């Protein structure tokens, strides 16, 4: 059970790292290669922000599920 929880946490780390690295890449490209078309920067920005948003969505779902499990556990202990 504990290993499963660690595996889930590893998956949660992927989204913010990917989103942040895409935003840093976007900024670096804008600074060092201004001749690149602007739509490339726009696409990288949108994808980076989407990854950061996915992190928030996944984290919220995980927290809601954990709260539900704890509530069910507490209610089952209370009835015993």
BELJO-V672964 format. One line per field, one symbol per residue. phi: phi as a letter, one per 40 degrees, with the letter a starting at -180 (. if undefined). A space follows every 10 residues. Layout:
phi->???
This chain:
phi->.ccccccccc cccccccccc cccccdcccc ccbcccdccc cccccccccc cccddccccc cccccccccc cccccccccc
